[in-house]
C-alpha cells in the first residue's frame, strides 16, 4: 500500500475510535450512542473499502 493509503487507513481507524468514544461517553439527548456507533461503522466500512480497492488494483496488474 502506498503512503497515502496508509494515512487514510490510519485516519479511518481514528474516526472509528472516536465513534466508540462518543458512543461510550454520550451525554446529549440526540441518542449519542447511536451517533457514535454510526461513526464507528463509517470508519470501519471506509477502511474495508480501502483494503478492497488495494487488492482490486493488485488483481488488475
Protein Blocks (a to p, Z undefined) as FASTA:
>chain_A
ZZklmmmmmmmmmmmmmmmmmmmmgcbfkommlmmmmmmmmmmmmmmmmmmmmmmmmmmZ
Z
